[in-house]
Amino acid sequence: MRAEIHPNYQEIKVTCSCGHSFDTRSTLKGDLHIEVCSECHPFYTGQQKIVDTAGRVQKFKDRFRRGKKAADSATQEKKD
């Protein structure tokens, strides 16, 4: 690597709005303040709810289950 062309890579402190903070390394010059982290995001905490107004998720699950049953029965026929 060539000298003096790369940004300074230093340790910074990241602070979330929920109060959780951690240290990381970055080329930023100061501390970083974020709104959502892995400690408070609904996906990571298990509080996320899927809103399915048209039944799309259930339709997909039914179609996938139907295809899986057909594949299982085909493999059973080959074994016999």
C-alpha positions as CSV (number, residue, x, y, z in Angstrom):
1,M,0.0,0.0,0.0
2,R,1.1,3.5,-0.7
3,A,1.8,5.7,2.3
4,E,-0.2,8.7,3.3
5,I,-3.2,8.2,0.9
6,H,-5.4,6.1,3.2
7,P,-7.7,7.7,5.8
8,N,-6.9,7.3,9.5
9,Y,-8.6,4.2,10.8
10,Q,-9.3,4.7,14.5
11,E,-11.5,3.4,17.3
12,I,-14.8,5.3,17.9
13,K,-17.7,4.9,20.3
14,V,-21.2,4.2,18.9
15,T,-24.1,5.2,21.1
16,C,-27.7,4.2,20.3
17,S,-30.8,6.2,21.4
18,C,-31.8,3.3,23.7
19,G,-28.6,3.9,25.7
20,H,-26.6,0.9,24.4
21,S,-23.1,1.7,23.4
22,F,-20.1,-0.2,21.9
23,D,-16.7,0.5,20.5
24,T,-15.8,-0.1,16.9
25,R,-13.2,1.0,14.3
26,S,-14.0,3.5,11.6
27,T,-12.6,6.3,9.5
28,L,-15.0,8.8,11.1
29,K,-13.3,11.5,13.2
30,G,-15.8,11.5,16.1
31,D,-18.3,9.4,18.0
32,L,-21.3,8.1,16.2
33,H,-24.9,8.4,17.5
34,I,-27.5,6.0,15.9
35,E,-31.2,5.6,16.4
36,V,-31.6,1.8,16.2
37,C,-29.1,-1.0,17.2
38,S,-29.3,-4.8,17.6
39,E,-30.3,-4.4,21.2
40,C,-33.5,-2.4,20.5
41,H,-34.4,-3.3,16.9
42,P,-37.7,-5.4,16.8
43,F,-36.3,-8.0,14.4
44,Y,-33.4,-8.9,16.7
45,T,-35.5,-8.7,20.0
46,G,-38.2,-11.0,18.6
47,Q,-41.0,-8.4,18.9
48,Q,-41.5,-7.9,15.2
49,K,-44.9,-8.8,13.9
50,I,-45.7,-9.7,10.3
51,V,-48.7,-7.7,9.1
52,D,-50.5,-9.8,6.4
53,T,-53.6,-8.1,5.2
54,A,-54.3,-10.2,2.1
55,G,-53.2,-13.6,3.5
56,R,-50.1,-13.6,1.2
57,V,-47.9,-15.3,3.8
58,Q,-50.4,-18.1,4.4
59,K,-50.8,-18.6,0.6
60,F,-47.1,-18.9,0.2
61,K,-46.8,-21.4,3.1
62,D,-49.7,-23.5,1.7
63,R,-48.1,-23.5,-1.8
64,F,-44.7,-24.5,-0.4
65,R,-46.2,-27.2,1.8
66,R,-48.1,-28.6,-1.2
67,G,-45.0,-28.7,-3.3
68,K,-43.0,-30.4,-0.6
69,K,-45.7,-33.1,-0.1
70,A,-45.6,-33.8,-3.8
71,A,-41.8,-34.1,-3.8
72,D,-42.0,-36.4,-0.7
73,S,-44.5,-38.7,-2.4
74,A,-42.4,-38.9,-5.5
75,T,-39.4,-40.0,-3.6
76,Q,-41.5,-42.6,-1.7
77,E,-42.7,-44.0,-5.1
78,K,-39.1,-44.3,-6.3
79,K,-38.1,-46.3,-3.1
80,D,-41.0,-48.8,-3.6
